Amino acid sequence: MRRALIGNHAIYRLLRCGSIVALVALCLFQASTAQALPVFARQTGQSCVACHAGGQFPELTPYGRMFKLNGYTFGERTIPVAAMTTADLTKTRRNHDASGNVISPKDGDPIWDAASIFLAGKITDKIGGFAQFTYSNYDHQDSNGRWVGHVGSDNTDFRYVDRIIGDGSDLVLGATIHNNPTVQDVWNTAPAWSYPYISSTISAVAPLQNLPIIEGGLAQQVVGIGGYLYWNQTIYAELSAYSTADGIWSFLSKGNKAGDLAHPQTYLRGQNPYWRIALTRDWGPHSVMLGTFGLNVNVYPNDINAFPIFTQGVTRYRDLGVDAQYQYLLEPHTITAQARYVRENISDPNNLVYGDSQSANLKSLRLKASYIYQAKYGVSFSFFNITGSTDSVAYANSANFSPATQGWTPEIFWIPVQYVRVGLQYTHFTKTLGTRSNYDGNGRNARDNDTLFLYLWAASW
């Protein structure tokens, strides 16, 4: 059995992609020095490093967090448009199944992956917003194996904010409308903005599966309406409620619809609450956050044709999480450490998702640390661990009927200019679906899913 991660042909493709990345980065460098800043930088007159830790989007600094908490209203109104694109290459250790069939046809090929348009910034002195629309070039494969592109709503967040400053008191009061639980959060431990900030979209094996529903399960499917306060830059508290993003809110879930097998609409019953509390402290170059959050949602099932079934009841998900973040920001050094743990309890009285029991649990742990020098050269290291109840229906692809998956993700990256990042990421699986070896019953091992990922991430007008 061939055990080499990358053969000669793959090395050639990797070098070819590296040449493409270098060429595009050079072009963007030459262009960016002559053009205006992206939307928030234009609005505030600040460089990207002011808002993003070490210049690494989307990781926020204390100033960046206050900018978002104040409704994106700092500075002056300007052209509210920006764009972002990604090009990358994915290489999987073993890209064949037990029958010798290719798992991912684009594995080892450099691709232009996706592009986003942002409409964002200050609307009035108290109202601002952030709306993203994304085109994915390799979204899914049709019945003939051809790749199909897709346009849809991405992360969106509109706010109304008032700030009351008095003797010894600083109170931010805000209201938010958004389409992804925790996209409104300002710490990068929150699932919507957490590491990995970019990962392979064409790999069938690298993306983590069987995560708690708060970790992306409702993204661009819901409308969330809530209020929050931030007192003396010490205590943050929020209460929001989520419902299906249909009717007048359908622009928040554009690209998803009932009957679409590739992008079905998720339907919730009624209003579903989310809460968040965090304690923060900034002193000198240091910043610390300790927090907790929870989400309760009732989800209707879809039938085999992706249409909702409103007559069989719902599956109830109860997510409870704790998180922490530490930052050290003092040029030329940037250090960020993050931790998040989520426990999800599932009640499925009608066996809509789980077949062996009417109750189950799922637990997710993510740890990450990064260091950036001179806002140019960075390294990060992450650990993930997923565990939970076994079930022969929910985890039918596992020989052990288990969701347990564990591994590491080291990454190095370079930021030649403030709108460009080039990175090399490796995801190593020490366990997949319950075991290290033969996890699917067909001889596939956890490390067969190890994935090398080379990317270019660039933003501009």
C-alpha positions in Angstrom: 0.0 0.0 0.0 1.3 3.4 -0.9 1.8 5.5 2.3 3.4 8.6 0.9 1.3 11.7 1.4 2.1 13.3 -1.9 3.5 11.6 -5.0 5.6 13.3 -7.7 2.5 14.3 -9.7 0.9 15.9 -6.6 4.2 17.7 -5.8 4.2 19.2 -9.3 0.6 20.3 -8.8 1.4 21.8 -5.4 4.3 23.8 -6.9 2.1 24.9 -9.8 -0.5 26.1 -7.3 2.3 27.8 -5.3 3.4 29.7 -8.4 -0.2 30.8 -9.0 -0.5 32.0 -5.4 2.8 33.9 -5.6 1.8 35.5 -8.9 -1.7 36.6 -7.7 -0.2 37.8 -4.4 2.3 40.0 -6.3 -0.5 41.4 -8.5 -2.6 42.2 -5.5 0.3 43.8 -3.8 0.9 46.1 -6.7 -2.8 46.9 -6.9 -3.4 47.5 -3.2 -0.7 50.1 -2.8 -2.6 52.3 -5.3 -6.2 51.6 -4.2 -8.3 52.7 -1.3 -8.8 50.5 1.8 -11.6 47.9 2.1 -14.9 49.2 3.5 -14.3 49.2 7.3 -10.7 50.5 6.9 -11.9 53.2 4.6 -14.6 54.2 7.0 -12.4 54.4 10.1 -9.2 55.5 8.5 -7.4 52.6 10.4 -5.3 49.9 9.0 -6.5 46.3 9.1 -4.2 45.6 12.0 -6.2 48.0 14.2 -9.3 45.7 14.0 -7.8 42.3 13.3 -5.2 40.6 15.5 -1.9 40.7 13.7 -3.9 41.5 10.5 -5.4 38.0 10.5 -9.1 38.3 9.4 -11.5 37.6 11.0 -9.8 37.6 14.4 -10.7 40.8 16.3 -8.7 43.1 18.5 -10.3 45.0 21.4 -10.7 48.0 19.1 -12.3 45.7 16.5 -14.7 44.2 19.0 -15.8 47.7 20.1 -16.3 48.7 16.5 -18.6 45.8 16.0 -20.4 46.2 19.3 -21.1 49.8 18.4 -22.9 48.8 15.3 -20.1 49.3 12.7 -20.6 53.1 13.1 -17.2 54.4 14.0 -15.8 56.9 11.4 -17.5 58.4 8.4 -19.9 56.9 5.8 -18.1 55.7 2.7 -18.5 53.4 -0.3 -20.1 50.4 1.5 -18.7 47.7 -0.8 -15.8 45.2 -0.6 -14.9 41.9 -2.1 -13.0 38.7 -1.1 -11.8 35.7 -3.0 -10.0 32.4 -2.3 -7.9 30.1 -4.4 -6.6 26.8 -3.0 -5.4 23.3 -3.4 -6.4 20.2 -1.4 -4.4 17.0 -1.1 -5.8 14.0 0.8 -3.6 11.2 2.1 -5.9 8.5 0.6 -8.3 9.8 -2.0 -9.8 6.4 -2.9 -12.5 4.3 -1.3 -12.3 0.5 -0.6 -13.3 -0.2 -4.2 -10.7 2.1 -5.7 -13.1 4.9 -6.6 -11.9 8.5 -6.4 -13.5 10.3 -3.4 -12.8 13.9 -4.4 -12.2 14.4 -8.2 -10.5 17.8 -7.7 -8.1 16.5 -5.1 -4.6 17.7 -6.0 -5.8 20.4 -8.4 -5.4 24.1 -7.9 -8.8 25.7 -8.1 -10.4 29.1 -7.8 -12.7 28.3 -4.9 -15.1 31.2 -4.0 -15.8 34.9 -4.1 -17.8 37.1 -1.8 -19.3 40.6 -2.0 -19.8 42.6 1.2 -22.2 45.5 1.7 -21.2 46.9 5.0 -20.6 49.9 7.2 -22.2 52.9 8.8 -25.8 53.8 7.8 -26.5 56.4 10.5 -24.7 57.4 13.7 -26.6 54.5 15.5 -27.3 52.0 12.7 -24.8 49.9 10.8 -24.5 46.5 9.2 -22.6 43.7 7.5 -24.0 41.6 4.7 -22.1 39.0 2.7 -23.1 37.1 -0.4 -20.9 34.3 -1.6 -20.4 32.4 -4.9 -18.9 28.9 -4.4 -17.4 27.6 -7.6 -17.3 24.0 -6.5 -20.3 23.8 -4.3 -21.5 20.2 -5.0 -21.6 17.5 -7.7 -24.7 16.7 -9.7 -26.0 13.2 -10.6 -23.5 13.1 -13.5 -20.5 14.0 -11.3 -20.2 17.5 -12.7 -19.4 20.3 -10.2 -22.1 22.9 -9.8 -21.6 26.5 -8.5 -23.9 28.2 -6.0 -24.8 31.8 -5.0 -26.3 32.4 -1.6 -26.5 34.6 1.4 -23.6 34.4 3.8 -23.0 35.9 7.2 -25.3 39.0 7.8 -25.6 41.2 10.8 -27.5 44.6 11.1 -27.5 46.6 14.3 -29.0 49.5 16.1 -26.8 50.8 19.0 -26.8 53.5 21.6 -23.8 54.2 23.8 -24.3 56.0 27.2 -21.1 57.3 28.8 -21.2 58.9 32.2 -19.0 59.4 35.2 -17.3 56.1 35.7 -19.8 54.3 33.5 -19.8 53.2 29.8 -22.8 51.3 28.6 -23.4 50.0 25.1 -27.0 49.0 24.3 -27.7 47.3 21.0 -30.2 45.4 19.0 -29.2 42.9 16.2 -30.8 41.1 13.3 -28.7 38.3 11.8 -28.8 34.9 10.1 -26.3 32.6 11.9 -26.2 31.9 15.6 -23.1 33.6 17.1 -22.3 35.6 13.9 -23.2 38.6 16.1 -20.5 37.6 18.7 -17.3 39.6 18.9 -14.9 36.8 20.2 -13.3 34.3 17.9 -14.3 31.4 20.2 -17.8 31.8 18.9 -18.6 29.0 16.4 -19.5 31.4 13.5 -16.0 33.1 13.6 -13.9 30.3 15.1 -10.8 28.5 13.7 -10.2 27.2 11.1 -10.9 30.5 9.4 -10.6 28.9 6.0 -10.6 25.2 5.1 -11.1 22.9 2.1 -14.5 23.0 0.5 -14.0 20.2 -2.0 -12.7 17.6 0.4 -15.2 14.9 1.3 -13.3 13.8 4.4 -11.5 16.8 5.9 -14.5 18.9 7.2 -15.6 17.9 10.7 -18.9 16.1 10.8 -21.5 15.5 13.5 -21.0 18.8 15.3 -23.5 20.4 17.7 -26.1 22.4 15.9 -24.8 25.7 17.2 -21.6 25.0 15.3 -22.9 25.9 11.8 -26.0 23.7 11.7 -28.3 26.7 11.3 -26.0 29.1 9.4 -27.9 31.1 6.7 -31.1 29.2 7.6 -32.6 31.4 10.4 -33.4 34.9 11.4 -32.1 36.0 14.8 -33.5 39.1 16.6 -32.0 40.1 19.9 -30.6 42.7 22.2 -27.4 43.0 24.1 -25.5 45.2 26.6 -21.8 45.8 27.3 -21.1 47.5 30.6 -17.8 49.2 31.4 -16.1 47.0 28.9 -16.4 44.3 31.5 -19.7 42.5 31.3 -21.4 41.4 28.1 -24.9 40.0 28.1 -27.2 39.0 25.2 -30.6 37.4 24.6 -31.8 36.5 21.1 -34.5 34.4 19.5 -34.3 32.4 16.2 -37.0 31.4 13.7 -37.0 30.2 10.1 -35.7 32.7 7.7 -38.6 32.6 5.2 -41.2 35.1 4.1 -40.0 38.7 4.5 -36.7 37.3 6.0 -36.0 35.0 3.0 -33.1 37.2 1.9 -31.2 36.0 4.9 -31.4 32.4 3.6 -31.1 33.0 -0.1 -29.8 29.9 -1.9 -31.6 27.5 0.4 -35.1 26.3 -0.3 -37.5 23.5 0.3 -37.0 20.7 -2.2 -33.4 21.6 -3.0 -31.4 18.4 -2.1 -28.1 20.3 -2.2 -29.3 23.3 -0.1 -32.6 22.4 1.7 -34.2 24.9 4.0 -34.2 24.1 7.7 -37.5 24.8 9.5 -37.8 25.7 13.2 -40.9 25.5 15.4 -41.7 28.9 16.9 -39.1 31.1 18.5 -35.9 29.5 19.8 -33.8 31.3 22.5 -30.1 32.0 22.6 -28.3 33.6 25.5 -24.7 34.7 26.0 -22.7 36.1 29.0 -19.0 37.1 29.0 -16.6 38.7 31.4 -13.8 40.7 29.9 -10.7 42.6 30.9 -8.1 44.6 28.9 -4.9 45.8 30.5 -1.8 47.0 28.7 -1.2 44.6 25.8 -3.4 41.9 27.4 -7.0 41.0 26.8 -9.0 38.2 28.5 -12.5 36.9 28.0 -14.4 34.1 29.9 -17.8 33.3 28.8 -20.8 30.9 28.5 -23.7 30.6 26.1 -26.7 28.4 25.3 -29.1 27.7 22.4 -32.4 25.8 22.5 -33.9 24.9 19.1 -36.8 22.7 17.9 -36.2 21.5 14.3 -38.7 19.9 12.0 -37.5 17.0 9.8 -37.2 17.0 6.0 -38.4 14.2 3.9 -36.3 12.4 1.3 -37.1 15.1 -1.2 -36.0 17.9 1.2 -39.5 19.1 1.9 -40.4 19.8 5.6 -42.6 17.4 7.5 -44.7 19.4 10.0 -46.8 16.5 11.2 -44.3 14.3 12.9 -43.0 16.6 15.7 -39.6 18.0 16.2 -36.1 17.1 17.4 -35.0 19.3 20.3 -31.4 20.4 20.6 -30.1 22.0 23.9 -26.6 23.4 23.5 -24.6 24.7 26.4 -21.1 26.1 25.9 -18.2 27.6 27.8 -15.4 29.5 26.1 -12.3 31.6 26.8 -9.9 33.8 24.9 -6.5 35.5 25.7 -4.7 38.0 23.5 -1.3 39.7 23.7 -1.0 42.5 21.3 2.3 44.5 21.3 4.2 45.0 18.1 5.9 43.1 16.7 4.2 40.2 18.5 0.6 39.0 18.4 -0.5 36.0 20.5 -4.0 34.6 20.7 -5.2 31.5 22.6 -8.8 30.2 22.4 -10.8 27.4 24.0 -14.4 26.3 23.4 -16.4 23.4 24.8 -20.0 22.6 23.8 -22.3 19.9 25.1 -25.5 19.2 23.2 -28.4 17.2 24.6 -30.8 15.9 22.0 -34.4 14.9 22.6 -35.8 12.9 19.7 -39.1 11.4 20.9 -40.2 10.4 17.4 -36.9 9.0 16.3 -36.6 11.5 13.5 -32.7 11.5 13.6 -31.7 8.9 16.1 -32.8 5.3 15.8 -31.5 3.5 19.0 -32.8 6.0 21.6 -35.0 9.0 22.1 -32.2 10.9 23.8 -28.6 11.4 23.0 -25.7 13.8 23.5 -22.8 15.3 21.5 -19.8 17.1 22.8 -17.3 19.2 21.0 -13.9 20.7 22.1 -11.7 23.1 20.1 -8.4 24.5 21.3 -6.3 26.9 19.3 -3.2 29.1 19.7 -1.5 31.4 17.2 1.5 33.6 17.0 2.1 36.4 14.4 5.3 38.4 14.0 5.3 41.9 12.5 1.7 41.3 11.2 3.2 39.2 8.4 4.5 35.8 9.5 2.1 33.5 11.4 1.8 30.0 12.8 -1.2 28.4 14.5 -1.9 25.1 16.1 -5.4 23.6 16.9 -6.8 20.5 18.6 -10.3 19.2 18.1 -12.2 16.4 19.8 -15.8 15.3 19.2 -17.5 12.6 21.3 -21.1 11.5 21.9 -23.7 8.8 22.2 -23.5 5.9 19.8 -26.4 5.4 17.3 -26.8 3.0 14.4 -29.0 5.4 12.4 -27.4 8.8 13.1 -23.9 7.4 12.5 -24.5 4.6 10.1 -21.2 5.3 8.3 -19.3 4.3 11.4 -18.5 0.6 12.1 -18.9 1.5 15.8 -21.9 3.8 15.3 -19.9 6.5 17.0 -19.4 10.2 16.2 -16.0 10.3 18.0 -13.5 12.2 15.9 -10.2 13.7 17.1 -7.1 15.4 15.5 -4.7 18.3 15.1 -4.4 21.2 12.7 -1.1 23.0 12.4 -0.8 26.0 10.0 1.7 28.5 8.8 0.8 31.6 6.9 2.2 34.8 5.4 0.5 38.2 5.1 2.6 40.1 2.4 0.1 43.0 2.5 -2.8 43.7 4.7 -5.4 42.3 2.2 -3.7 39.1 1.3 -2.9 35.9 3.2 -1.2 32.8 1.9 -1.3 29.7 4.1 -0.4 26.1 4.4 -2.6 24.0 6.7 -2.5 20.3 7.6 -5.3 18.4 9.3 -4.2 15.1 11.0 -6.9 12.7 12.3 -6.0 10.5 15.2 -9.6 9.2 15.3 -12.5 9.2 13.0 -16.0 7.9 13.8 -15.0 6.1 16.9 -11.6 4.5 16.1 -8.1 4.9 14.6 -8.4 2.1 12.1 -11.1 0.6 9.9 -13.6 3.1 11.1 -16.0 2.5 8.3 -15.8 -1.3 8.3 -14.2 -1.2 4.8 -10.6 -0.8 5.8 -10.4 3.0 5.9 -8.2 4.4 8.7 -8.5 7.8 10.4 -5.1 9.0 9.1 -6.3 8.3 5.5 -8.4 11.5 5.9 -5.3 13.6 6.6 -5.5 16.7 4.4 -2.9 19.2 3.2 -4.5 22.5 2.2 -2.7 25.4 0.5 -4.7 28.6 0.1 -4.7 32.2 -1.1 -7.1 34.6 0.6 -7.4 38.1 -0.7 -9.7 41.1 -0.2 -10.1 44.4 -2.1 -12.7 46.8 -3.3 
